[in-house]
Amino acid sequence: MTLRGRLTAAFLAVVLGPVLLGAVFVATTLGAVERSRSVDRLGVAAASVRTSVDALCQQLRAAADVVALAAAPERAGTAGQVVSRGLAAAVEVTDATGRVTYATPGAPQAPWRDCAQDRPEPGPTAALTARVELRDPAGAALGSVAAAWRVDPEFVARLAAVTGVAVTLLDGAGIAHTTDDTGVREVTRAVGDRVVATSDGRYLRRVGPAPGQPLPLVISVSGGQPAGLYPLLAAAVLLAALLAVLVGWRLARVSTRPLVELAAAVDRFAHGDLTARVPVRSRDEIGRLATAFNRMTREAEAYVQALTTSRDQLRSHLAVLGDTLASTHDLQRILRVILHSAIVATGARAGAVLLLDGTGTLVGQCTEGLDGRWSAGRSGPPVLRIPIGHGVIGTVAATGEPRRGRTDPSAEATGEPYCETYLAVPFAVPEPAGPPAEPTWPGDWPARPGWSTGNGHHGPTEPNGLGGATEPHGLGDPTEPHGHPVAAGPGSGGAAFGVLALYDRHGSDEFDDDDLATLRTLAGHVAVAVENVRMHEEAQRLSLTDPLTGLWNYRYLRESIRREVERASRFGRMLSVLALDLDRFKAVNDTYGHPAGDAVLAEFARRLRGEIREVDLAFRQGGEEFVVLLPETDARGAAIVAERLATVVRDSPITVETYSGVTVPVSVTVSIGIAVYPDHATTGQQVLDSADNALYAAKDAGRDTYRVAQPRSRPPMEEIVVPVRAPGGEDGPPRAATPGGASSGPHPPRQGHGR
């Protein structure tokens, strides 16, 4: 047997045994539970039958007493009234000899079964009767009065309705009346109070005859077991066996597949194929063996194939993730929905969701029903703010433990809304497995859509010139945090960074454990929503930045150059573009290695950020090429910045570590091309191309210098003289100017802003 077959057999032996035992246990348990329920139900029904028959006998006895107490001439009228009022179906008066002296019309046929009989004679029963003796004042027997009630299918049906089970009335030959629609024919097997199971899955019990209940009745109930339960269990066991076979085969295949692949790769390697590789599918011993084999084949190859980076793939994935979440991660809307759901689910009158900000204060992000819940003479604050550790909400955030109860009217005011009862639950995002998470900077966290997340130079939003829409305008320096770190935040090891609080439950004094469980679940949704927003914003940031230098990437360059050119055109300002390229950077990689080259790029980016303004934007275009946008800067100002950048790079060598671990200084220079909008180009791409051409000119001039792009050629223009009042009627061409109107003179010259 192969290894795969042995593994499959072992898996089946381990799995199928418990499955079979479980099926037997389930079948046995279901049968026992079914019988126990049926016995209990029949016991309750038997008590109900005895009570109902006894109550009917008491009613008949009372009716007979009423007739017996009436005077002899009035007994007929009294008996008629008793029957008409429904106290009895018939009344019969007999004398001392047993002769019937009076009977109400429509009396049921004999035999009548007396309620006082303990051992009634076998045979059919037409009526149930209660008899009262008539005696004179001296005590001599004058006869009797009997009140009867028909025992018919309607009577049996009423008993069945009262007890909730099927009722069968027996006679000497078998069944007299029954409500069992299944046609039970085994009712005669019921003896005494013993419960008997029938072949069709029903349970029977005999009720009477007994003192106070002379009728021979049998009650029955269905076992309630679904039809075909045991075949269904058998089918389930077979299905489980089939699934076990499939899973066992799959597990065996997965377990042996790496060994098969390793054996095939070894055979290929033995025949001279040095490109043989084994996929590493796990981190166990087989995975380590495959890793070692792959390392051996790589070292044996005649050439080393460079590894491609996954940075572009990661960047594109993050961009897709950011674009997807941008339309669905509206935190305020999510918080409103969750808070409203919590209020509806628990019956609270009001509630609030608070998040921890950078100052250790819980700030209300979403509230509902808090109007009129503040101290007398004081209106509610525009934003609910509770210092951590203060009051109920602050204590919940500080301890991480939920609290519920009733407020103390004599307690010191903490700025929380007034309430009689409260329920507050903290929420936090558990820290994932792996290295410690980076600290977060909440500030006014989570960041509001449309606001900068760094030390940007623009406001939150501004018109984009496309029909009044607005858009985020600059994200500032991507390497700088936008606030101060706090201990509590998403990913901080489960520490509470917010509280979900509810106030004053409807129709109850205090919130209960069910409300607490509900609020814990909703608080978990709040934590996930906040974490998703944070992850969404982080994904946006990573998709726009270069992971090595921390500068903006080429994707954000294309967006920024378009936006800056539109702004410069709208406000009549200049925009300078610097194209930078490190000279002979390939020699650094070839001499000292790619890690040293990466260190040079990172240090160059740091120096670049140190020499530009806060409003300027720096990008890594790719490789050793960089771009800097200088808003409101002319060619002279751009040249000053270029000289300063060239000096700071040239005068301070960059220390790197070589392959052998030796630290050496590396002298680096930079060539810079300068282009200015609108002097050198009219679009963003054109000004980038002009700066790039100027960079090539700087390279041709010997490197370590800068060059300014050549002014663009302007089309020849011819001045046309236009009269002050041009001819034209109502439907004619428009006039160039009108008396007292503004002339169409030239625009004022653009002003550059030098450094």
Order of alpha helices (4+ residues) and beta strands (2+ residues): alpha-alpha-beta-beta-beta-beta-beta-alpha-beta-beta-beta-beta-beta-alpha-alpha-alpha-alpha-beta-beta-beta-alpha-beta-beta-beta-beta-beta-alpha-alpha-beta-alpha-alpha-beta-beta-alpha-beta-beta-beta-alpha-beta
